[in-house]
């Protein structure tokens, strides 16, 4: 597709037609500059609720939760099915193709980034996040979502399925209430 589309006073290339699992998106730059196996923890903030994905001593993923009756020193162990579900979703998110890169200076308010629908902090090693991402509004065609990469102040779009798949990790089967971005 060639051409440009004006969106709220900014110029952006039209989004790709593929999804993160679509062969049409082959060759697109992946969202993360490193493989998902380098992640040590992920924090997801949705509607003011913080969800943390951690690895147990064997490297399996689990959704970190503490109830009021839990012993704070209890051992954290991943359930095999949950660990595989989390690892697969994080891998899809890491490989999500960047559909569009918006010009520097794009107005974050016009893209839903001043009040993000989802905040993601990705940790590799150390106490500080390697990347902080803000997910804003869906694109007008609702196939992609605006995402600000805080470390570079760049705004990109990635497939909506990549965001909803990540948000679903904070809403595991049997959980109370949806944690999906709106």
C-alpha positions as CSV (number, residue, x, y, z in Angstrom):
1,X,0.0,0.0,0.0
2,X,1.4,3.4,-0.9
3,X,0.2,6.7,0.2
4,X,-0.4,8.6,3.4
5,X,-3.4,9.2,5.6
6,X,-3.9,12.3,7.8
7,X,-5.1,11.4,11.3
8,X,-5.8,14.2,13.7
9,X,-3.3,16.5,12.2
10,X,-0.5,13.9,11.9
11,X,0.6,12.0,8.9
12,X,1.0,8.2,9.1
13,X,1.4,5.4,6.7
14,X,-1.7,3.0,6.5
15,X,-1.4,0.0,8.8
16,X,-0.3,-3.4,7.5
17,X,-3.0,-5.8,6.7
18,X,-1.4,-8.7,8.6
19,X,-1.5,-9.8,12.2
20,X,1.3,-11.1,14.4
21,X,0.6,-14.6,13.1
22,X,-0.1,-13.6,9.4
23,X,2.6,-14.3,6.8
24,X,1.7,-10.9,5.2
25,X,3.5,-9.2,8.1
26,X,6.8,-11.1,7.4
27,X,9.7,-8.8,7.2
28,X,8.1,-6.2,9.5
29,X,10.2,-5.0,12.4
30,X,9.2,-6.8,15.6
31,X,8.1,-4.7,18.6
32,X,10.8,-5.8,21.0
33,X,14.5,-5.4,20.1
34,X,15.2,-8.7,22.0
35,X,13.7,-12.2,22.2
36,X,11.0,-12.9,24.9
37,X,13.3,-15.5,26.5
38,X,15.4,-12.6,27.9
39,X,12.4,-11.3,29.9
40,X,12.7,-11.9,33.6
41,X,9.4,-10.2,34.6
42,X,6.5,-8.2,33.1
43,X,4.2,-5.8,34.9
44,X,0.9,-4.9,33.3
45,X,-1.3,-2.1,34.5
46,X,-4.9,-2.1,33.4
47,X,-7.5,0.3,34.8
48,X,-5.3,1.0,37.9
49,X,-4.7,-2.7,38.7
50,X,-1.1,-4.0,38.6
51,X,-0.4,-7.6,37.5
52,X,3.1,-9.0,37.6
53,X,4.3,-12.0,35.6
54,X,7.4,-13.6,37.2
55,X,9.5,-16.6,36.6
56,X,10.0,-19.4,39.2
57,X,13.4,-20.9,40.1
58,X,13.1,-23.2,37.1
59,X,12.3,-20.4,34.7
60,X,8.5,-21.1,34.3
61,X,6.2,-18.1,34.1
62,X,3.4,-17.5,36.7
63,X,1.0,-14.6,37.5
64,X,2.3,-13.3,40.8
65,X,-0.5,-13.0,43.3
66,X,-0.8,-12.6,47.0
67,X,-3.9,-13.1,49.0
68,X,-4.5,-11.7,52.5
69,X,-3.9,-15.2,54.0
70,X,-0.7,-16.0,52.0
71,X,2.6,-16.4,53.8
72,X,4.8,-13.6,52.2
73,X,7.7,-16.0,52.2
74,X,5.9,-18.8,50.3
75,X,7.6,-20.4,47.4
76,X,6.4,-19.3,43.9
77,X,6.0,-22.1,41.4
78,X,4.6,-22.0,38.0
79,X,1.7,-24.3,36.9
80,X,2.9,-26.0,33.7
81,X,-0.1,-25.1,31.6
82,X,-0.2,-21.5,32.9
83,X,3.6,-21.1,32.3
84,X,3.2,-22.3,28.7
85,X,0.2,-20.0,28.1
86,X,2.2,-17.0,29.5
87,X,5.4,-17.9,27.5
88,X,3.4,-18.2,24.3
89,X,1.6,-14.9,24.7
90,X,4.8,-13.0,25.7
91,X,6.5,-14.5,22.6
92,X,3.7,-13.3,20.3
93,X,3.8,-9.9,22.0
94,X,7.6,-9.6,21.6
95,X,7.3,-10.6,17.9
96,X,4.3,-8.3,17.2
97,X,5.1,-6.6,13.9
98,X,5.3,-2.8,14.0
99,X,2.6,-1.9,11.5
100,X,3.3,1.9,11.4
101,X,5.8,4.2,13.0
102,X,4.3,7.7,13.4
103,X,6.4,10.8,12.9
104,X,8.2,12.2,15.9
105,X,6.1,14.7,17.8
106,X,2.8,12.9,17.2
107,X,0.2,14.3,19.7
108,X,-0.2,11.6,22.3
109,X,-3.6,13.0,23.3
110,X,-5.0,12.3,19.8
111,X,-3.9,8.7,20.1
112,X,-5.2,7.9,23.6
113,X,-1.7,7.9,25.1
114,X,-2.2,10.7,27.7
115,X,-4.6,8.3,29.5
116,X,-3.2,4.9,28.3
117,X,-5.5,1.9,28.3
118,X,-2.6,-0.4,29.3
119,X,0.9,0.2,30.7
120,X,3.5,-2.5,30.2
121,X,6.9,-2.6,31.9
122,X,9.3,-5.3,30.6
123,X,12.3,-6.4,32.8
124,X,15.3,-8.3,31.5
125,X,17.9,-8.0,34.3
126,X,18.1,-5.6,37.2
127,X,15.4,-3.6,39.1
128,X,14.6,-1.1,36.3
129,X,12.4,-1.9,33.3
130,X,14.2,-2.4,30.0
131,X,11.2,-1.0,28.2
132,X,8.1,0.9,29.2
133,X,5.2,0.8,26.8
134,X,1.9,2.8,26.9
135,X,-1.0,1.4,24.9
136,X,-3.5,4.0,23.7
137,X,-6.6,3.9,21.6
138,X,-7.3,1.5,18.7
139,X,-6.6,2.8,15.3
140,X,-9.7,4.0,13.3
141,X,-10.0,0.6,11.6
142,X,-9.7,-1.1,15.0
143,X,-7.1,-3.6,13.7
144,X,-4.1,-2.0,15.4
145,X,-3.5,0.0,18.5
146,X,-1.3,3.0,19.2
147,X,1.7,2.2,21.4
148,X,4.3,4.6,22.8
149,X,7.8,3.3,23.6
150,X,8.8,5.5,26.4
151,X,12.6,5.0,26.1
152,X,12.6,6.4,22.6
153,X,9.4,8.5,22.8
154,X,8.4,6.8,19.5
155,X,4.8,6.0,18.7
156,X,4.0,2.9,16.7
157,X,1.0,0.8,15.9
158,X,0.9,-3.0,16.5
159,X,-1.9,-5.5,15.8
160,X,-4.8,-5.2,18.3
161,X,-4.6,-9.0,18.9
162,X,-1.1,-8.5,20.4
163,X,-2.4,-6.1,23.0
164,X,-5.5,-8.1,23.8
165,X,-3.4,-11.3,24.1
166,X,-1.1,-9.6,26.6
167,X,-4.0,-8.1,28.6
168,X,-5.5,-11.6,28.7
169,X,-2.5,-12.7,30.8
170,X,-3.8,-10.5,33.6
171,X,-7.2,-12.1,33.3
172,X,-6.5,-15.9,33.5
173,X,-9.2,-18.5,33.2
174,X,-11.4,-18.5,36.3
175,X,-10.4,-14.9,37.3
176,X,-13.0,-12.4,38.5
177,X,-13.8,-9.7,36.0
178,X,-12.2,-8.8,32.6
179,X,-8.9,-7.0,32.5
180,X,-9.1,-6.1,28.8
181,X,-8.1,-2.6,27.7
182,X,-11.0,-0.5,26.4
